[in-house]
Amino acid sequence: MYQYDPTDHTLTKERVVEYRDQVARRLDGNISEDDFRPLRLKNGLYMQLHAYMLRVAIPYGLMSADQLRMLAYIGRKYDKGDGHFTTRQNLQFNWPNLEDTPDILENLASVEMSAIQTSGNVNRNVTSDPYAGVAPDEVIDPRPFAEIVRQFITLHPEFSWLPRKFKIAITGAEEDRAATNVHDIGLKIIKNEAGDIGFRMLVGGGLGRSPFIAKVIRKFLPKDDLIRYLQAILRVYNIEGRRDNLYKARIKILVHELGIERFSSLVEEEFKSSEDDILFLGRSEEERIAAFFAAPDYADLPNNAPEIVDAARQDPAFAEWLQRNVTPHKQTGYAIVNLTLKPLGGVPGDITSDQMDAVAGLADKFSFGQIRATHRQNLVLADVAKRELLALWQELINLNLATPNLDRISDIICCPGMDYCSLATARSIPIAQRLSERFSGLDKLMDIGEMRLNISGCINACGHHHVGHIGILGVEKNGEEFYQVTLGGSSSEDADIGQIIGPAFSSGDIIDAVEKVVGVYLSNRQDEERFIDTYRRIGQELFKEALYDTH
């Protein structure tokens, strides 16, 4: 993984010194909260409902074991002994004291981490495929390009105060595990007919109160032009983006209002005008960055591990975990292991400091000392020898990290909701917990099959409810919490925005409503058809009938 150079070290250390002085002046009363707000946001610090929240950047979701140990230490010393993984592959601490936050940032800097670009009107953390570099369906490892983009946008003076936040995701695989279609810019690495590497460029995606699927702005962009083209898009957004209306200050609105043809024309003009810029991505820099992501020293292993096959025959629980949470690896004899942070009745994405320390140890023991965070609020050990799977599983059981529910209905994306967030209009965590308990039976989970259920506590859609196969949005009605249901969403390569099915349900009725939706699916699916496929085939009406007795 990427290692800081002297410039990176200097930047993060100087930022800590600067921020420490700002916090001291705020605590002394020499800076008002209004004046302090933009300063703290540049350092990842939010004011939530009950306390400050600090969000730590995990670029493209990749961490070393030592970095995860530092996060565990921070959670234990400065928070309540835990942390929360987000849908941007970041981790946030929900209870730090303001006076402690400079020390936290100093601790982060000591392991080459920061909270830069995790909040405010800037380019946010660049996200990527959690299987990057090891996925069998990958054209090329996207992580070097993700790192190049991170370096380009970090503290870029032209883009340090955009009209609104800006999100970039990149994938190099056929399957879109990075949700590129719902980002401000989505980058998909492809090959053209000549075999050249380049990017399919997407622009104008996003969720929130106005959800949009991104549009193709370039079918093929040569990879050497990546930074210059990104700059062109960002410049057009920075110049043309709405600054008079908070709700219209996103690039998705700009693309929608201008139309993709006009927006594309502006970008191409800007791109052409920058031909003489020194932003050409040359071979030497690309190779320098790529060297940090070279494959580890894999052992020469057979593809089959007979001892693992035998263990699976003898233990159905182990067999189920293998089937659900273990994914093929491009290297013979290895596997990708998913750790779902969604135990029965748990808070999606939450992890204790003790668990973080333990996972760091498992990464050292089984996966070359690295861990990935996913946008679905899970973790990945990407390089596990197949012969070690039983031993790993046994340790994960003891940590309550072996729930075999990847991509099942209880593998829920969930925002913090009104339990923490000052913007939320309803609680989301209790709904996720109740749904997890309702669908807790393993047989039931397996029978339902693949299903993405996402929950947001407000229209800002941090829980990605718009692109859940089943989406739940918390709303407030006359001081009470209600929940609106959408069906048919997807964030994958078949991306789509879910459709509102009808009136919202009360907190007491929403769990039964979801179960009715599942019942309609199970009664109407064909063969091994997924929920999303059944829904697209039969449409809304049968679901409406079940939910609202309209027949």
CORHUWO-V968620 format. One record per helix or strand of 2 or more residues. SS is the DSSP state (a for helix, b for strand). FROM is the first residue (numbers start at 1). TO is the last residue. If there is no record, write none. Layout:
# CORHUWO-V968620
SS/FROM/TO + SS/FROM/TO
This chain:
# CORHUWO-V968620
a/6/27 + a/33/41 + b/45/47 + b/52/56 + a/59/61 + b/62/64 + a/65/78 + b/82/85 + b/91/93 + a/98/110 + b/127/128 + a/143/153 + a/157/159 + b/168/171 + a/180/182 + b/185/191 + b/197/203 + b/215/222 + a/223/240 + a/246/248 + a/251/258 + a/260/273 + a/283/291 + a/306/314 + a/316/325 + b/326/328 + b/334/339 + b/350/352 + a/353/366 + b/370/373 + b/379/385 + a/386/398 + b/413/414 + a/417/419 + a/429/438 + a/442/448 + b/453/456 + a/465/467 + b/470/477 + b/480/487 + b/499/500 + b/505/506 + a/510/524 + a/531/538 + a/541/548
